[in-house]
Amino acid sequence: MISNEIRYFLAVANTGSLSAASEQLFVAVSAISRQIQRLENQVGVPLFDRHARGMVLNEAGEIYAHHVRKNMLEMEYALAEIKGLKAVRRTLIRVACTDGLAFTLLPRMIAAFREDNPGVLFDIKVASTQGVAELLRSGECDLALQFSLHAERGVEVIGSWPAPVLLVMHQTHPLASATHVTLNDVSHYPLALPQQNTTVRQLFELASHMSGNLIEPVITCDTFSTLFHFLLRTPLALTICSAFTVLQEAETHGLILRSVGIDQLSQRNLQLQAQSGRPRSAALNVFMTFLLKQMNALEEPLRQRWKP
């Protein structure tokens, strides 16, 4: 709340006279005049040049008015932020994602977000690429995080980051120190692959067919954690994913990521998606802004983790 002195000061400054301010505020001219004089006494200098036609801010008055307006605007921002914070604390956010992103990326992001927003609740739905798109279109989720080859109809892409398909292997694997890795090289080692309804598997098989290397996996599963733990316990095994999927787990478990240098395996992007034209809660906007900042910060360090 602002004092009467400030309200009357701004009214006179805006209207240019005591009588005009009186009409605007429905307050007697004498009352406004007394408050202005009191304010000038507090400041220690006159704030207006007084003329027969009215009152005009002098240099001191211009400075004072500038800071008063600035402080009022900051107060409005503060109130809006507090109201938004209150809304954030009461909101459930529904997120749909594919399995690889549920493995480590999304849990880490949500945990970090909730450090400053402990009242926000999350409902995570894990589905195939087609399933995630359908959940978003039907309004059954507020936000989607998934690997994509192209823009989806009726979907707004909030953020997009390159997510090439990479090989994951132990640092002690024979291919880890190879100058260049080909799909023919891969065919000599146990390969763990996701199932065929995933974009990563489809891209890998397309690249394999085009290079003339038909590689049969020793294990397939629709849950990346299964492939990951098989890899950890099989020193010569390989699997495929993006750098976003394994994040710090690769370094923690002594794994490295290698590219096989095939265009088909570089076509994917990781996308943050929302339904076009749908209203968004304060909590959702705050979370989306947080994700964009975190993902942008991750992109370059992750790019440096894989070898060509």
Order of alpha helices (4+ residues) and beta strands (2+ residues): alpha-alpha-alpha-beta-beta-alpha-beta-alpha-alpha-beta-alpha-beta-beta-beta-alpha-beta-alpha-beta-alpha-beta-alpha-alpha-beta-beta-alpha-beta
